Amino acid sequence: MKERGKFTINSGAHYGLAFRSASFLNNGISAPTITAQRYLAGEFVPNYAISKHVSVGVYYLYSHGLDSYAIPNTNYINIYSSINNIKLTKEFFLNISPQFYYLNLNGTDGFYFTSTVSVAMKTFPISLSYRLNKIIKTNIAGSPNYIGSASIVYSFNNNYVRHK
């Protein structure tokens, strides 16, 4: 949308689908199924690059459920930072992206912290990543207090040069 030096603003809109497990009656017997909920969403994303390796920004998303059984109004506000290419050794580097976010699902809301930490090599397409999500305060039912997950990530379309 706008780019001026270290400051950028992006915006977008999209049609989204969210899938959830449900059950339906088939000849009087309850059977499992997966239903799709349709959403129309818009987003606004200002970002500021503090340096070549550090940036901060805000991500705002609003979505409106198009089905009677979908969440009518969702507001998501994320304050994020990205710290990239922290040198660990000559070949290995670290990326960290701490974030605080607010989620409001039609009046039920919560505050959360999330972060991703990745370790990668400059000359190899596979990296290791760990993501965590922690509740600060919420009244959204079913929110687990802490979620963590580890990943092995393959980066496509990067050019790597083998050193002899």
N, C-alpha and C positions, 0 to 999 in steps of 0.2 A: 504494500500500500504506500509506504513512504520510507525512504532511506536517506539519512543525512549523516554522513560520517560514521560515528559510533552508535548512533541512535536509529532504530528501525521500528516501524509499526506494520503489523500484518493483521489482516482480518479475513474471515471466511465464513461460509455457510455450508451446511451439508445435511443430507438426509441420512439418518442413522437407524440401525436396528439393534435391539437388545434382546437376547434370547434368555428364556428362563424355563425351568422345569415346571410342569403342571400335570394335572390328571384330568381325564374326562371319563364319562360313563359310556361304556360300549355294551349294549344288551344287559344293563344293570350291573356290570362289573367295572370297577375303577381301573383304568389303564393309564400308564404314564405317557406323556407327550412333551414336546418342546414347542413353546409358542414364541412368536416374534412380536416385539412391541416396536411400533414405528415412532420416530422422533424427527423433528425439524430443529436444527441447531444453528447457532451463530457464535462466532468467537472473535475476540479482540486481543492482540498480543503485542504490547510495546516491549522493547528490549534495548538495553544499553551495554555496550562492550567497554568495560573498564580498561582492559588491556587485551593483548593478543590471546591470553589464556583465561581471562576471567570476564564473565558477563552476568548481568542481573536483569530480571524482568518480571512482568506480571502476565498471567494468562487468565482470561475471563471467558467462560462458556455459559450460554443460556440455551436450554433445550425445552421444547414443548412437546408433550406426548400427544400423538395424533389418534390413539385408540382410547376407548373408554376405560380400559384396564391398565393403561400406561400411567406413569407418574406425570401429572399435568405440567408441572413447572420444576425445572432443576436449574440451580445456580451453582457454579463452581468457580472459585477464585483461588489462584495459585500464585504465590510469591516464590520465585525460584532464583537460584544462582547456579552457575556452571564454572567449575575450576578444572581446566583441561591441561594435559601434557605436563603433569608434575613429574620431573625427572627423578626416578628411583635409582637407576644405574645407567650405564651407557646405552643399553638396549630396552630396558623396561620403563614404563611410565604409568601414572595413575590419573584417573578422571574421577571427580566427585561432583555430585549435583544435589545438594541439600535443598529441601522445599518445605514450605508451610502452606497448607491449603484449608479452605473453608468449603463445605458441601452443604447445600440446602435442598432437600427433596420435598418440595411442596410444604414447607414450614417445619419439617423435622430436620435438624441440622447438627453439624459437628465440626470440630477443629482437629487437624491432624498434622503430623510431621512425616515426611518420607525422604528417602535418600537412596541414591545408587552410587556404588563405588566399583570402579572397574580397574583391572590391572591388565596391561597389554604390552606387546612387543612392537617395536617400530617396523620390523621386517617379517612379521608373521600375522596372518589374517584371523587367528583365533585368540580371543581374550576371555578372561574370567570376570564375572560380575556378581555383585550381591546387592539386592534391593530389600529395603525394610520399610514398613509402614507402621506407625505408632499413633494411637489415639492420644490426643491432648484432652479433649472434652467432647462428648457426643451424647445425643439422645436418639441416634439412628439405631433401630433394633437390629441385632445380628452382627454388629460391627465387632470383629475380634480385636482385642487390645493390642496385639502385636502380630504382624505377618512378616516373615522373612523368606526370601527365595534366592537360591544361587543359580547361575546360568553359565553355560559355555556359549559364547557368541562368535559366529563366523561373519566377517565383514566382506560383503560382495563388492566387486568393482573397484578394489584398491590395487594399485600397482606395487608389487613388492620386488625388490632387487636382491638376488642372492649375493652375499659378500663372500669372497674367497679368502 
